[in-house]
Amino acid sequence: MHYIEPHAHMVSRTTDDYERLHLAGCRVVCEPAFWAGFDRSSADGFHDYFEQITRFEPKRASTYGIAHYAWICLNPKEAEDLSLAREVLSMIPAFLERPTVLGIGEIGLNKNSNNELAVFHEHLTLATRHQQLVLVHTPHLEDKRKGTQLILDAIREHPDLAPERVLIDHVEEHTVRLALDRGHWAGITLYPTSKCSVARAIDLLDVYGHERLWLNSACDWGVSDPLAVPQAMREMRRRGRTEKDISTITWHNPARFLSQSPRFHLPE
Amino acid sequence: MNKQQVTELYFMDARSKLIELAATLDRLDRADGEADFRWRCLMDCLPILQDHAPEKTARILERMSDPTPSPIAAAGEKGACGVWPGYRGKTS
């Protein structure tokens, strides 16, 4: 069965991972802009990174039979320096014109600070002005519940942004309902320790159904597994879920959300 | 799934995780020094496992979370440690 990996930081992964993803049935990966594990020293660092995820990675992925799309933003971990953040934001509109860019993301909050929130608002304004989809990162661990609420309240201050064009990512048991109740999509991230296990992710599907939900691995340079989505597909089979259910969550749902961007096309 | 199916699929995994937790607490007992606030919060979560109310997972996650409503002045660090550093007990 083919599936879409809607959140993967492939710049951190090897070509072996592309090959394994393809063998496991992955036909599309979407790469949000994120933190490199260290703070970039200038806006030029972001420019080069945006070039990488909009030019080099699509080419590398296509070698392995996978379509690659990107999201562009300044991630919240680098939002404390407002002057640098605004310099980076000024570069974003040009990258939104690239043929494989789906929207603004992954924006959001990390430690729930005033500057992170200010930069989040500026990204939302940019998304509204350029009619872009939005992919939102919610904070880690003890900061997630508060950050999710701050994020949802901030989005509400941008009434021209349609809720169904915003995906709130990394939801867990204590935040999924908040996102869905506001009309947004929600992403469940499969991490070995710090987010949802495969079993918990399927529990969330048991409780909340399939509407406006997707699964992703968010594989990056940290503890993560690029094959987490196919592992979740196997777990669904172990629980007796139908192939149609599995396809809804791992192919049709991400395709529905992403197809709101005119740039997204399912592979033949 | 019925309860027997859940048991067949998940009991051994749950048993293993419970024993790992017990071993970690034994290790902590044997170690020198003071345990930090995260262990207090973790221990305060354990009764949730035994009550009869639903949504145990969400309630544990809530207990470990920052309960304050406003943004902080500045992000001094980037990481999270697993429990809100202001945690002082069940009522906080």
Contacts between the chains, C-beta under 8 A, distances in Angstrom:
chain1	res1	chain2	res2	distance
A	35	B	78	7.8
A	77	B	78	5.1
A	79	B	75	8.0
A	80	B	74	6.5
A	80	B	75	5.4
A	110	B	75	6.4
A	110	B	78	6.3
A	111	B	72	6.5
A	111	B	75	3.7
A	111	B	76	7.7
A	111	B	77	7.2
A	111	B	78	7.0
A	112	B	66	7.4
A	112	B	71	5.3
A	112	B	72	5.9
A	112	B	75	7.9
A	113	B	71	5.8
A	113	B	72	5.1
A	113	B	73	7.0
A	113	B	74	5.4
A	113	B	75	4.1
A	114	B	71	4.9
A	114	B	72	7.4
A	114	B	73	6.2
A	114	B	74	7.1
A	115	B	74	6.8
A	115	B	75	7.3
A	116	B	71	7.5
A	116	B	75	6.3
A	117	B	71	5.2
A	139	B	80	7.0
A	140	B	79	7.6
A	140	B	80	4.1
A	141	B	64	7.2
A	141	B	80	3.9
A	141	B	81	7.2
A	141	B	82	5.2
A	141	B	83	7.9
A	142	B	64	5.4
A	142	B	65	5.3
A	142	B	66	5.4
A	142	B	80	5.7
A	142	B	81	7.1
A	142	B	82	6.4
A	142	B	83	5.6
A	142	B	84	4.4
A	142	B	85	7.9
A	143	B	65	7.7
A	143	B	66	5.9
A	143	B	80	5.4
A	144	B	61	7.8
A	144	B	65	6.8
A	145	B	61	7.1
A	145	B	62	6.4
A	145	B	65	3.9
A	145	B	66	7.0
A	146	B	65	6.5
A	146	B	66	4.6
A	146	B	67	7.5
A	146	B	68	6.6
A	146	B	69	7.1
A	149	B	69	7.5
A	150	B	71	6.4
A	172	B	57	7.9
A	172	B	58	8.0
A	172	B	61	6.0
A	173	B	55	7.0
A	173	B	57	4.3
A	173	B	58	4.0
A	173	B	61	5.9
A	174	B	57	7.9
A	174	B	58	4.3
A	174	B	61	4.2
A	174	B	62	5.2
A	174	B	65	7.0
A	199	B	10	7.0
A	199	B	13	7.8
A	200	B	57	6.9
A	203	B	57	7.8
A	238	B	9	6.4
A	239	B	1	5.9
A	239	B	5	8.0
A	239	B	9	7.2
A	240	B	1	6.8
A	240	B	5	7.9
